[in-house]
Amino acid sequence: MKFLSVSVAALIAGSANAFSSRSAFTGVKPMNVAAAADGSSTSLQMVLEKPATKKISKLEQLKVASGNLVKPLMEELYTEEIGISKDAYQILKYHGSYQQSNREIKGKDYQFMLRLKQPAGELSPDLFRLLDDLSIKHGQGDLRATTRQCFQMHGIMKGSLKTVISSIMNIGSSTVGACGDVNRNVMITPAPFTTPEYDYAREYSKVFAHLFRPMTPAFSEIWLDGEKVATSEVWAKEVEHHNVDEKMLYDSGRGIILDHPIEPIYGDRYLPRKFKIGVTVPGDNSLDIYTNDIGCVVITNDQGELEGFNVMVGGGMGRTHKKENTFARAADHMGFVPKEDIMECLKAIVAAQRDHGNRDVRANARMKYLVHTLGIDNFRTLVESYFGKKIQPWREMAEWKYNDWMGWWEQGDGKLFYGLHVDNGRVKDEGNFRLKTALRVITDKYNLPMILSPTQSIIFRDIKPEDRPGIEAIFAEHGIKPLEEVDPLSRLAMACPALPLCGLAQTEAERIIPSYIARIRALLDKMGISDEEIVMRMTGCPNGCARPYMAELAFVGDGPNSYQVWLGGSPVLTRTAYPFMAKMKADDLEVTMEPIFDMFIKQRQEFEAFGDFCHRAGAEAIEKYMESYSA
């Protein structure tokens, strides 16, 4: 793909005036990525010279009219209706909640899902106790660990929302920015090792979370009656020494900071779409770093001192069936940024997406389409025009590996951590399996902090070695299997909630994936490859919440009991898979997968993983093999 060259010097010269108008959303139309996502040439200059948008979309108008996320939500919370309007629902997302209805029940039984914001996935013992109590009193009794390292609570009635949200805010946590067109929960590798690299990853994930928090007072106005929270967010206090507020408000005159009295970075239209940041250390890809809008990798010197970050941009999973201009995408390596410049550089990236992301076509609004259309070199140039500096070349680092960090590990400070596998993130009590009660017993007895993992599981940290037998006994007493009895396919698998509550789901995911795992397990055993470990994921629609497009084998719902089959993702999660089969009925799982596994057995290279084999072989060769296969 060729792009017209743009002089960085020409862009930056006299930029204070040029970018101030652009940043105020006047004079520049957000680029129409929908027209260019097919790979046609688009230069940076073409983007900057787009004419002003004649009329902004209804959703963009709603954001402007909301008074920075207040209207019409505030007034609708106090009506007798059990639900809220579509407009209020769109604004409620920024407050961390989605309105849902059980699709298996006739009529609308509106309820609300609430999602927490937990930078680095961290959860204090007091916060877990609060969530446990709230879920019983105001929810449906369970909790769900999400694929983005935070808890969700389902089944909340409208009249209880204020009680639940204010309780969470007053304990030093938040739901602010867990949803909506803002920076979402910042992810990290969940391993709580006490090394400098891992410490920096945890620290800067909280820095970035605080840097890009919405500044509107709407949250305290609506949920706290305008009062201040009893205690400020825990992560904000932990990074006070970074002077994050001062660096957020710093205005270089290059168009990053808006002339807006409330939201200096977001403005009254916020971002074109949701925005995701991940932070990790070299070699540790336990968080799917390439699926984020921005991925930051800690780079230290030989003494363990922080030098800066390798920064990648343009990842994202969401797509739409039958719309080829929507696609999953792995992030590109943009370059290295010194530690003293990282906040300003990330502000520049967010500003580039804010001003030039697609606000006309929501399906093409994620930053991945902007990066794809411009190409990484031109996107880097665009970012540098805001940043005011050249971004340095990407630093070489250790090869990526994948680990879910389940089981027992030494932290490095004399204490242990334990990764507890949770099927599909569902923390519940059901029959003799009483996971939620077990977590509460451990929390009350040992007062241990938790970390939610990117694979919907839970890590207990800071465990005294002498407490290990007692913790294992509690798990056994509550029907929780030891890790060695968990099928590796289950450990590696993920599924989104899908039916019955998700309004976007086209078919099952969370409720049916256990049967798919069992059927794949039986097939692998039958074919003599029982030891094969395959990253398998399932979603009920193409939006990609369980990151299926990075998996070695994925099933993406496209209708009742029907799935697309995707193959060829990397076992270390560094590339996207490819669509292999447009429709596979649930009953056809074995007849579909058996010939593929047979080809894998006969044609794999030494130590080649299933995803790597499918990537190397390609769809055409696998299809041809299937046509001639006979059991």
Legacy VTK file of the C-alpha trace (Angstrom):
# vtk DataFile Version 3.0
C-alpha trace
ASCII
DATASET POLYDATA
POINTS 631 float
0.000 0.000 0.000
1.441 3.386 -0.999
0.814 6.685 0.738
1.691 10.225 -0.239
4.611 11.492 1.810
4.035 14.291 4.317
6.771 16.469 5.750
6.786 16.364 9.527
8.401 19.798 9.613
5.662 21.230 7.411
2.985 19.739 9.634
4.512 21.017 12.851
5.436 24.477 11.616
2.867 26.976 12.847
0.912 24.096 14.363
-0.552 25.997 17.310
-3.189 27.690 15.154
-3.688 24.812 12.719
-4.296 22.188 15.358
-6.384 24.297 17.709
-9.176 24.532 15.171
-8.873 20.885 14.261
-8.975 19.822 17.889
-12.204 21.697 18.497
-13.883 19.482 15.865
-14.305 22.390 13.474
-12.734 22.629 10.036
-11.774 18.954 9.739
-14.063 16.073 9.020
-13.113 12.813 10.707
-11.760 10.623 7.940
-14.180 8.266 6.272
-12.390 5.040 7.008
-15.370 3.082 5.744
-14.445 4.205 2.263
-10.791 3.380 2.660
-10.683 0.307 4.879
-10.430 -1.854 1.776
-6.790 -0.875 1.511
-7.070 2.024 -0.932
-4.450 4.729 -0.636
-5.086 7.532 1.846
-2.434 10.078 2.704
-2.068 11.976 5.931
-2.483 15.225 4.029
-5.801 13.982 2.647
-6.978 13.311 6.184
-6.018 16.772 7.401
-7.667 18.479 4.456
-11.077 16.831 4.788
-13.922 19.410 4.742
-16.001 20.047 7.825
-18.716 17.526 8.641
-22.079 18.913 7.520
-24.106 17.055 10.107
-22.891 14.904 12.945
-24.564 11.578 13.712
-27.401 11.245 16.208
-25.177 9.543 18.765
-22.571 12.300 18.463
-25.326 14.877 18.914
-26.534 13.008 21.986
-23.081 13.189 23.574
-22.956 16.943 23.001
-26.480 17.447 24.358
-25.850 15.336 27.450
-24.118 18.137 29.325
-21.057 15.960 29.784
-22.909 12.726 30.507
-25.785 13.977 32.688
-28.878 14.277 30.469
-31.297 12.611 29.971
-30.038 9.972 32.410
-30.455 11.885 35.659
-34.152 12.614 35.274
-34.981 9.121 34.007
-33.479 7.396 37.033
-36.293 8.773 39.182
-39.284 7.783 37.058
-41.620 4.892 37.837
-40.525 3.064 34.691
-38.453 -0.093 35.242
-36.175 0.853 32.357
-34.736 3.917 30.660
-34.890 5.324 27.126
-32.387 4.495 24.402
-30.789 7.926 24.780
-30.395 7.579 28.548
-29.034 4.072 28.024
-26.278 5.403 25.756
-25.220 7.883 28.439
-25.477 5.281 31.207
-22.717 3.281 29.524
-20.172 5.937 30.516
-21.227 5.358 34.112
-20.330 1.680 33.794
-23.738 0.106 33.228
-25.747 -1.563 30.468
-29.506 -2.019 30.436
-30.396 -5.635 29.697
-33.428 -7.886 29.401
-33.727 -11.661 29.588
-34.432 -12.663 26.000
-35.857 -16.004 27.080
-38.743 -14.354 28.926
-41.664 -12.731 27.148
-41.890 -9.000 27.673
-39.241 -6.632 28.972
-37.915 -7.391 32.435
-35.353 -4.610 32.403
-32.350 -5.048 34.650
-28.878 -3.569 34.669
-25.380 -4.944 34.410
-22.731 -2.966 36.257
-19.035 -3.171 35.344
-16.231 -2.055 37.615
-13.110 -0.176 36.675
-10.110 -2.035 38.092
-6.781 -0.869 36.651
-4.267 -3.745 36.740
-7.168 -6.017 37.648
-6.623 -5.333 41.343
-9.325 -5.970 43.934
-8.911 -5.297 47.643
-10.417 -7.673 50.227
-12.852 -4.962 51.363
-14.014 -4.343 47.811
-14.652 -8.039 47.214
-16.659 -8.264 50.424
-18.718 -5.276 49.303
-19.348 -6.752 45.838
-20.292 -10.081 47.349
-22.830 -8.407 49.637
-24.214 -6.132 46.900
-24.623 -9.012 44.453
-26.710 -10.900 46.994
-28.830 -7.954 48.093
-29.208 -6.074 44.804
-28.065 -8.424 42.006
-28.711 -11.954 40.824
-26.338 -13.441 43.399
-23.262 -14.062 41.261
-20.335 -12.092 39.854
-18.599 -12.416 36.519
-14.882 -11.920 35.935
-14.567 -10.336 32.503
-11.961 -10.686 29.764
-10.741 -7.202 30.660
-9.758 -7.873 34.269
-12.765 -6.462 36.074
-15.894 -7.754 37.753
-19.409 -7.408 36.374
-22.559 -7.646 38.457
-25.836 -8.617 36.791
-29.504 -8.380 37.695
-29.556 -4.940 39.341
-32.894 -3.141 39.305
-33.030 0.518 38.309
-34.010 1.579 41.808
-30.881 -0.057 43.235
-28.351 1.410 40.798
-27.650 4.491 42.898
-27.096 2.452 46.062
-24.749 0.027 44.343
-22.709 2.610 42.424
-22.376 5.018 45.363
-21.278 2.164 47.627
-18.548 1.213 45.153
-17.413 4.810 44.729
-17.289 5.443 48.471
-14.976 2.503 49.105
-12.354 3.893 46.715
-13.325 2.063 43.554
-15.326 3.126 40.518
-17.452 2.150 37.560
-16.579 5.367 35.692
-15.251 4.693 32.218
-15.794 0.941 32.405
-17.973 1.407 29.308
-18.608 4.184 26.783
-16.497 6.082 24.243
-13.588 6.654 26.610
-10.499 4.792 27.736
-11.670 1.521 29.260
-10.113 -0.558 32.044
-6.322 -0.638 31.620
-5.080 -4.218 31.437
-1.758 -5.713 32.478
-0.100 -9.051 32.885
-1.777 -10.369 36.045
1.312 -12.050 37.503
2.144 -10.231 40.780
5.879 -10.832 40.662
7.885 -8.372 42.747
10.480 -7.562 40.085
11.146 -4.017 38.820
9.586 -4.749 35.407
6.346 -6.102 36.838
6.213 -3.294 39.409
6.512 -0.720 36.620
3.745 -2.419 34.615
1.363 -2.223 37.568
2.340 1.349 38.378
1.950 2.735 34.883
-1.319 0.949 34.219
-2.718 3.065 37.055
-0.995 6.189 35.712
-2.664 5.691 32.321
-6.033 4.925 33.918
-5.883 8.160 35.889
-4.545 10.170 32.946
-7.507 9.341 30.723
-10.338 9.353 33.244
-13.395 11.431 32.287
-13.344 14.701 34.237
-17.067 15.459 34.173
-18.750 15.909 37.581
-21.728 13.925 36.238
-20.774 10.851 38.253
-20.855 12.569 41.635
-23.909 14.635 40.645
-25.965 11.596 39.720
-24.793 8.935 42.153
-23.593 10.967 45.152
-26.006 13.934 45.023
-23.098 16.214 44.202
-21.078 15.232 47.273
-17.449 14.165 47.174
-16.634 10.476 47.506
-15.711 9.256 50.984
-12.307 8.201 49.694
-10.626 8.877 46.370
-9.885 6.077 43.941
-7.230 3.765 45.344
-5.112 3.742 42.200
-5.140 7.549 41.996
-3.570 7.801 45.451
-0.940 5.240 44.515
0.354 7.321 41.586
0.115 10.827 43.090
3.899 11.221 42.853
3.628 11.165 39.038
1.690 14.476 39.058
-0.754 12.953 36.598
-3.241 15.850 36.718
-0.547 18.373 35.921
0.656 16.292 32.969
-2.880 15.706 31.778
-3.525 19.451 31.619
-0.138 20.374 30.144
-0.781 22.126 26.813
2.028 22.090 24.268
-0.066 24.109 21.824
-0.130 21.252 19.338
-3.810 20.473 19.558
-3.872 17.792 22.225
-5.614 19.919 24.840
-9.045 21.230 23.907
-10.556 24.578 24.763
-13.204 22.908 26.896
-13.993 23.849 30.506
-14.613 20.288 31.716
-13.002 17.697 29.446
-9.568 18.952 28.279
-8.781 15.714 26.417
-12.177 14.277 25.513
-14.241 17.400 24.813
-18.034 17.203 24.734
-18.063 14.445 22.103
-15.575 12.183 23.857
-13.916 9.607 21.568
-15.382 8.152 18.369
-15.580 4.724 20.038
-14.267 2.785 23.032
-10.513 2.868 23.614
-8.304 0.222 25.220
-4.800 0.266 26.695
-2.677 -2.660 27.862
0.673 -2.757 29.683
3.052 -5.683 30.073
6.704 -6.713 30.317
8.864 -8.201 27.534
7.983 -11.797 26.821
4.727 -11.908 28.818
1.708 -11.883 26.522
-0.808 -13.160 29.041
-3.096 -10.194 28.289
-3.456 -10.287 24.470
-1.402 -7.095 24.186
-1.921 -6.916 20.403
-5.695 -6.500 20.762
-5.452 -3.039 22.338
-5.653 0.416 20.764
-2.401 1.097 22.603
-0.042 -1.521 23.987
2.882 -0.474 26.181
5.786 -2.796 26.992
8.068 -1.875 29.900
11.730 -1.473 28.873
14.365 -1.431 31.630
18.153 -1.256 31.652
20.510 -3.887 33.071
20.061 -2.423 36.555
16.263 -2.814 36.366
15.680 0.932 36.006
12.839 2.066 33.774
13.986 3.559 30.467
10.659 3.782 28.678
8.148 1.772 26.709
7.814 0.028 23.394
4.468 1.284 22.084
2.163 -0.542 19.693
-1.054 0.834 18.215
-4.124 -0.189 16.266
-5.341 -3.476 17.708
-8.999 -4.377 18.061
-11.380 -7.318 17.775
-14.826 -6.051 16.815
-16.271 -6.706 13.352
-19.657 -7.130 11.676
-20.811 -10.165 9.701
-20.996 -9.601 5.946
-19.255 -6.222 6.170
-15.788 -6.725 4.742
-14.710 -3.216 5.727
-14.899 -4.313 9.365
-12.239 -6.679 10.635
-10.186 -7.835 13.567
-6.667 -6.457 13.651
-3.457 -7.025 15.587
-1.592 -3.880 16.647
1.465 -2.510 14.818
4.765 -1.673 16.486
4.986 2.138 16.510
8.265 2.630 18.356
10.005 3.363 21.658
9.096 6.275 23.943
11.252 7.381 26.929
9.574 7.266 30.337
9.543 11.072 30.729
7.548 11.414 27.484
5.144 8.487 27.750
2.138 10.404 29.110
2.418 13.125 26.477
2.878 10.536 23.725
-0.210 8.606 24.789
-2.148 11.876 24.936
-1.015 12.517 21.354
-2.264 9.100 20.220
-5.634 9.629 21.893
-5.899 13.112 20.341
-5.129 11.714 16.885
-7.966 9.215 17.245
-10.276 11.822 18.790
-9.808 14.215 15.881
-9.454 11.784 12.971
-11.255 8.612 13.969
-14.436 7.905 12.008
-17.416 9.617 13.645
-19.670 9.037 10.630
-19.755 5.228 10.582
-19.702 3.734 14.068
-18.721 0.280 12.796
-15.468 1.851 11.567
-14.861 4.155 14.517
-12.134 2.232 16.390
-8.574 3.492 16.050
-7.514 0.296 14.286
-9.239 1.550 11.124
-7.387 4.855 11.275
-4.059 3.037 11.690
-4.918 0.557 8.953
-5.993 3.206 6.470
-3.033 5.514 7.026
-0.491 2.742 7.522
1.769 2.677 10.555
4.327 5.116 9.118
1.785 7.818 8.337
-0.033 7.218 11.601
3.262 7.656 13.434
3.766 10.920 11.578
0.297 12.080 12.592
1.032 11.266 16.237
4.392 13.059 16.051
2.634 16.197 14.788
0.750 16.312 18.107
3.632 14.984 20.178
6.222 17.415 18.847
8.993 14.793 18.877
10.171 11.911 16.753
9.204 8.498 18.066
12.292 6.344 18.420
12.717 2.917 16.797
11.187 -0.121 18.486
13.603 -1.750 20.945
14.462 -5.412 20.507
13.193 -7.538 23.373
12.441 -11.108 24.476
10.132 -13.254 22.359
6.527 -13.478 23.454
5.263 -16.399 25.499
1.809 -17.160 26.826
1.036 -18.179 30.393
-2.265 -17.931 32.243
-0.429 -17.837 35.626
-2.740 -20.417 37.145
-1.626 -22.604 40.058
0.975 -21.884 42.735
3.891 -19.481 42.142
6.528 -17.735 44.237
6.068 -13.959 44.073
9.710 -13.133 44.695
9.302 -11.613 48.153
8.926 -14.804 50.157
5.171 -14.972 49.581
3.119 -16.978 47.094
0.348 -16.287 44.653
-2.282 -18.720 43.439
-4.110 -18.603 40.121
-7.610 -20.063 40.415
-9.161 -21.145 37.124
-12.769 -19.967 36.727
-14.797 -21.361 33.836
-15.907 -18.390 31.724
-15.448 -16.062 34.685
-18.686 -17.092 36.404
-18.232 -16.698 40.165
-21.269 -18.502 41.537
-22.552 -21.186 43.878
-24.271 -24.080 42.153
-24.962 -27.377 43.882
-21.816 -28.752 45.490
-19.712 -26.235 43.536
-19.616 -23.163 45.779
-16.941 -20.928 44.303
-18.388 -17.611 45.436
-18.697 -18.788 49.028
-15.147 -20.159 48.932
-13.786 -16.800 47.802
-15.610 -15.070 50.649
-14.330 -17.576 53.237
-10.737 -17.110 52.042
-11.118 -13.342 51.951
-12.540 -13.193 55.477
-9.986 -15.610 56.944
-6.796 -14.467 55.193
-7.686 -10.926 53.994
-5.945 -11.510 50.660
-6.074 -9.110 47.716
-7.138 -10.487 44.337
-6.118 -9.815 40.768
-8.531 -10.617 37.969
-6.825 -12.243 35.011
-7.342 -11.473 31.297
-8.701 -15.013 30.913
-11.650 -14.519 33.309
-9.893 -16.180 36.239
-8.716 -14.981 39.658
-5.324 -14.697 41.341
-4.841 -14.469 45.106
-1.606 -12.668 45.941
0.543 -12.112 49.063
-0.121 -15.601 50.451
2.027 -16.726 53.359
3.539 -20.144 52.553
2.168 -21.571 55.785
-1.374 -20.645 54.691
-1.258 -22.735 51.506
-2.703 -25.952 53.070
-5.587 -24.041 54.614
-6.485 -22.363 51.320
-6.339 -25.653 49.458
-8.590 -27.219 52.109
-11.189 -24.450 51.664
-11.257 -25.027 47.917
-11.709 -28.772 48.425
-14.484 -28.235 50.976
-16.390 -26.108 48.459
-16.139 -28.498 45.532
-13.420 -26.693 43.584
-11.144 -29.002 41.629
-7.359 -28.645 41.971
-5.697 -27.225 38.881
-4.217 -30.547 37.773
-7.752 -31.871 37.321
-8.808 -29.005 35.034
-8.711 -29.920 31.342
-6.018 -27.815 29.582
-8.585 -27.036 26.880
-10.771 -25.442 29.549
-7.845 -23.482 30.966
-7.082 -22.033 27.550
-10.705 -21.424 26.515
-12.794 -18.278 26.829
-16.373 -17.396 25.982
-18.468 -14.259 26.212
-21.726 -14.198 28.260
-23.962 -14.085 25.138
-27.502 -15.354 25.732
-29.792 -14.767 27.514
-28.906 -11.215 28.618
-26.681 -9.787 25.864
-28.794 -7.919 23.333
-26.208 -8.461 20.585
-25.856 -12.232 20.894
-26.916 -14.247 17.853
-26.427 -17.594 19.572
-24.971 -19.260 22.661
-21.409 -18.940 23.945
-20.798 -19.186 27.709
-23.496 -21.780 28.282
-22.500 -24.033 25.392
-18.712 -23.894 25.303
-18.313 -26.578 28.020
-19.985 -29.056 25.658
-17.756 -27.955 22.778
-14.683 -28.439 24.949
-15.889 -31.932 25.896
-16.526 -32.808 22.245
-13.148 -31.512 21.094
-11.519 -33.395 23.974
-13.210 -36.641 22.906
-12.063 -36.078 19.313
-8.453 -35.388 20.321
-8.444 -38.509 22.497
-9.906 -40.611 19.687
-7.229 -39.390 17.255
-4.323 -39.963 19.630
-3.366 -36.337 20.283
-4.658 -35.989 23.831
-1.647 -33.928 24.887
-2.354 -31.197 22.341
-3.154 -27.824 23.939
-5.236 -25.549 21.730
-6.323 -21.979 22.457
-10.061 -22.126 21.752
-12.536 -19.266 22.113
-16.212 -18.674 21.422
-18.481 -15.656 21.094
-22.195 -15.352 20.455
-21.724 -12.591 17.876
-18.892 -11.044 15.821
-18.094 -8.217 18.258
-15.242 -10.237 19.725
-15.549 -9.665 23.483
-13.738 -12.942 24.245
-11.045 -12.056 21.676
-11.833 -15.040 19.404
-9.896 -13.750 16.419
-6.569 -14.241 18.206
-7.288 -17.885 19.056
-5.915 -20.959 17.308
-9.495 -22.198 16.922
-12.535 -19.968 17.318
-16.282 -20.244 16.946
-18.084 -16.960 16.227
-21.868 -16.999 16.408
-23.740 -16.048 13.243
-27.228 -17.383 13.944
-29.162 -19.921 16.031
-26.878 -22.921 16.690
-24.543 -21.727 13.923
-20.956 -20.499 14.060
-18.223 -19.240 11.820
-15.003 -21.234 12.221
-11.740 -19.279 12.467
-8.306 -20.904 12.299
-4.636 -19.966 12.525
-4.212 -17.604 15.427
-0.916 -17.796 17.262
-0.536 -19.882 20.445
1.269 -16.837 21.870
-1.463 -14.437 20.662
0.502 -12.256 18.259
-1.575 -12.522 15.062
-5.182 -12.777 14.024
-6.796 -15.954 12.745
-8.489 -16.215 9.365
-12.137 -17.032 8.610
-12.259 -20.646 7.482
-15.918 -21.646 7.404
-18.823 -19.240 7.016
-21.392 -21.449 8.742
-21.001 -24.529 10.885
-24.069 -25.976 12.536
-23.522 -27.129 16.097
-24.165 -30.773 15.148
-21.357 -30.659 12.573
-18.501 -29.946 14.991
-16.916 -33.401 14.762
-17.231 -33.831 10.995
-15.712 -30.372 10.553
-12.783 -30.732 12.922
-11.782 -34.378 12.414
-10.229 -33.942 8.938
-8.460 -30.765 10.074
-6.938 -32.595 13.033
-6.002 -35.509 10.746
-4.147 -33.178 8.395
-2.457 -31.575 11.383
-1.273 -34.969 12.642
0.128 -36.010 9.260
1.621 -32.746 8.021
2.707 -30.816 11.098
6.338 -29.879 11.564
8.234 -30.881 14.694
6.792 -29.165 17.788
4.431 -27.122 15.575
1.349 -25.872 17.412
-2.109 -26.285 15.917
-2.554 -22.573 15.234
0.874 -22.273 13.632
0.128 -25.268 11.415
-3.193 -23.823 10.256
-1.514 -20.487 9.565
1.246 -22.151 7.537
-1.036 -24.540 5.643
-3.673 -21.948 4.806
-7.401 -22.238 4.218
-7.202 -23.480 0.629
-4.990 -26.468 1.440
-7.103 -27.407 4.464
-10.309 -27.211 2.401
-8.796 -29.451 -0.280
-7.705 -31.977 2.345
-11.208 -32.026 3.835
-12.773 -32.739 0.447
-10.710 -35.914 0.002
-10.827 -37.043 3.630
-12.556 -40.227 4.668
-12.589 -41.493 8.246
LINES 1 632
631 0 1 2 3 4 5 6 7 8 9 10 11 12 13 14 15 16 17 18 19 20 21 22 23 24 25 26 27 28 29 30 31 32 33 34 35 36 37 38 39 40 41 42 43 44 45 46 47 48 49 50 51 52 53 54 55 56 57 58 59 60 61 62 63 64 65 66 67 68 69 70 71 72 73 74 75 76 77 78 79 80 81 82 83 84 85 86 87 88 89 90 91 92 93 94 95 96 97 98 99 100 101 102 103 104 105 106 107 108 109 110 111 112 113 114 115 116 117 118 119 120 121 122 123 124 125 126 127 128 129 130 131 132 133 134 135 136 137 138 139 140 141 142 143 144 145 146 147 148 149 150 151 152 153 154 155 156 157 158 159 160 161 162 163 164 165 166 167 168 169 170 171 172 173 174 175 176 177 178 179 180 181 182 183 184 185 186 187 188 189 190 191 192 193 194 195 196 197 198 199 200 201 202 203 204 205 206 207 208 209 210 211 212 213 214 215 216 217 218 219 220 221 222 223 224 225 226 227 228 229 230 231 232 233 234 235 236 237 238 239 240 241 242 243 244 245 246 247 248 249 250 251 252 253 254 255 256 257 258 259 260 261 262 263 264 265 266 267 268 269 270 271 272 273 274 275 276 277 278 279 280 281 282 283 284 285 286 287 288 289 290 291 292 293 294 295 296 297 298 299 300 301 302 303 304 305 306 307 308 309 310 311 312 313 314 315 316 317 318 319 320 321 322 323 324 325 326 327 328 329 330 331 332 333 334 335 336 337 338 339 340 341 342 343 344 345 346 347 348 349 350 351 352 353 354 355 356 357 358 359 360 361 362 363 364 365 366 367 368 369 370 371 372 373 374 375 376 377 378 379 380 381 382 383 384 385 386 387 388 389 390 391 392 393 394 395 396 397 398 399 400 401 402 403 404 405 406 407 408 409 410 411 412 413 414 415 416 417 418 419 420 421 422 423 424 425 426 427 428 429 430 431 432 433 434 435 436 437 438 439 440 441 442 443 444 445 446 447 448 449 450 451 452 453 454 455 456 457 458 459 460 461 462 463 464 465 466 467 468 469 470 471 472 473 474 475 476 477 478 479 480 481 482 483 484 485 486 487 488 489 490 491 492 493 494 495 496 497 498 499 500 501 502 503 504 505 506 507 508 509 510 511 512 513 514 515 516 517 518 519 520 521 522 523 524 525 526 527 528 529 530 531 532 533 534 535 536 537 538 539 540 541 542 543 544 545 546 547 548 549 550 551 552 553 554 555 556 557 558 559 560 561 562 563 564 565 566 567 568 569 570 571 572 573 574 575 576 577 578 579 580 581 582 583 584 585 586 587 588 589 590 591 592 593 594 595 596 597 598 599 600 601 602 603 604 605 606 607 608 609 610 611 612 613 614 615 616 617 618 619 620 621 622 623 624 625 626 627 628 629 630
